[in-house]
Amino acid sequence: MTTVPCKQLAGVIDQIENCDEIFHIPSNKEDEGMGLCAGAYMGGKRSAIIMQNTAIGVTINTLVTLIQYYHIPLPMLISYRGELGEPVACQVEMAVHTKALLSQLNIPTYHFHKADEVNELDAILEYCFMCKKPVAILTDASFWKGA
Amino acid sequence: MIRSEVLKALVPVISDQLVVCNIGLPSQELHLLDDQPSNFYMLGTMGLASSIGLGLALAQKQKVVAIDGDGSVLTNFGTLPTIANNVADNFVLLIIDNGSYGSTGDQPTYAGKKTSLAAVASACGCEHVVECEAEEVAATVQAALDSKQMTIIVCKCESGNIKVPVIDTDPVVIRDRFMKEVSSRNSS
């Protein structure tokens, strides 16, 4: 599991760091993290990335020419900043493009808004590794408030 | 020596190793010189050979050689601190530093000017950083593989390219063939 920090996911990243069953390798940038994930997958591991939705802008080339081109499964647990409850106006600028970009890239996208939507996580992960595609799980502030 | 000659000299040393090879001409040259199921060719995504190589090295036991270029390391500079802080002693990163962006027409890189990639790797915390001349590359990579210590090699060579065909193998075929090789080596 590789992570690029987001304040909203700080607690999740702490748990990953302290979990003995998960190998955690922090990345400096999300495209680097996707490279690490691709390598770990080819080494026989189930890899995943945690990042902010702003990273969609950073990683489009990597998503298309590495993850999709080589059919590599990649769950992306994404902090969906810029939605209801957002205190930082600039975050909204990327939020308004997030779903459109994911849609343009034909990336299966799930939006966790209410706490009980987390029940789909296992099925989403299974689906991701079955179809060998990147899959986006957008988790917004309302979801984390109820979690 | 230019990069294709460096790769030619390397073939006897890396032919039986898992290799992740950088985008563009380096992959095309290696493919022409010594195509192996143990080679993963990058057809796109400049800069990520070292990240893919590190991820692969950390995930399994076989030795991994990532062949990168100075321009590609410059485009993914964040990789060096990540490598330094997540030591995989089965990982060798070979940076073939010809001081130019070879695949795009030999435009000069900053590594060919004031910037020393070996000094940067050391400053990032990489513990075994070796600089070598092109003529020494085979012996240097062999020594790094034998040392069983994660090693970053910066191999200086001249810029210049030979004419090579593009790789027309389907990326999924390259990946699948490589994964089967990785899996079989780890199970035997």
Interface residues (C-beta under 8 A of the other chain):
Chain A: F23 I25 P26 S27 N28 K29 D31 E32 G33 M34 G35 L36 C37 A38 G39 A40 Y41 M42 G43 G44 K45 S47 N61 T62 V64 T65 L66 Y69 Y70 H71 I72
Chain B: V20 F40 M42 L43 G44 T45 G47 L48 A49 S50 S51 I52 G53 L54 G55 L56 A57 L58 A59 Q60 N76 G78 T79 P81 T82 N86 P171 V172 I174 R175 F178 M179 V182 S183 N186
